[in-house]
Each structure stands twice: as C-alpha cells, then as structure tokens.
C-alpha cells in the first residue's frame, strides 16, 4: 500500500487505536502527514527494470574484460540516476540508503553482479509493493461497494413494508 494511505483493519481500527463499535469494513483513509511514495513515470521505471534484469542475465553468462566492467559500471550508475528521477523523495532516500556506491574505477565481476542483483531485487520489491497496494485498495473498494448494495437493499425492503399493497 502506498505511503500516505492508511488501511483500517476489518474491525475498523487503525493500528494503535482502541477497538470501538465500528462496523466491520475496511476503509481507505488519506493521511496528510505520511511521506508520499510515488513514481512519476511508471513506464520509464519498467523499462529501466527490464534493462537491468537483461543486463544481469547477460553478465552471468559470460566473463567480462576490463572494458566490459567499465561499461557495465557506467550503465549501472546511469540506471541509478535515471531511477532517482522518477522516484519520490522517500523512495530516492531509501535507494540511497540501500545501495553503496561502487568506488573503484574498474570493479570486479563479482562486485558488479552483486550490485546488479541488488538493484533487480529492489525493483522487484518495489513492484510487489505496488501490486500489494493495488490489491488492498481493490479489496477495500469491493467491501465498500458490497456495503452500499446491502444498505440499498435494506432501504428498499423497509420502503416496501411501508406500502404493503399495489400502488398505482
């Protein structure tokens, strides 16, 4: 679930709140205080992730000479810079905290493989987070729709009781 959105439990309480006599239903509530984890260009993010995955697969298949390692380092750094352009400040900060810079001019193959694998793993985690958020929102919306339908059915049943005969 994206930051900035709090999901209430099925008991209608947010984490840390006392349970009340709230009806049983999930709710989506916008928080104004939380950081806003967003992605400004999802298609660019997906392209970078696909390129990173393909690069990692290629690096695993063949040994790299010095020129290849320099080129891969350049691609890796450029990929990180491009990613930072499409991420929110919160996600950018997380990316900076997780990834240690490759400091040598010509890193070893194993350093490059680990760095690329780490980047692919982080991106996959980001995608799974997005999917979980969308699923959670869909479940909440379905529950709210079911509640609205149930309320309308109950309202309709009470109106029918007020007018028992045929009404012309």
Buried (B, 14 or more C-beta within 10 A) or exposed (E): BBBBBBBBBEBBEEEEEEEEEEEEBBBBEEEEEEBBBBBEEEEBBEEBBEEBBEBBEEBEEEEBEEEBBBEBBEBBEEBBEBBBEBBBEBBBEBBEEEBEEBEEEBBEBEBBBEBBBBBBEBBEEBBEBBEEBEEBBEEBEEBBEEBEEEEEEEEEEEEEEEEEEEEE
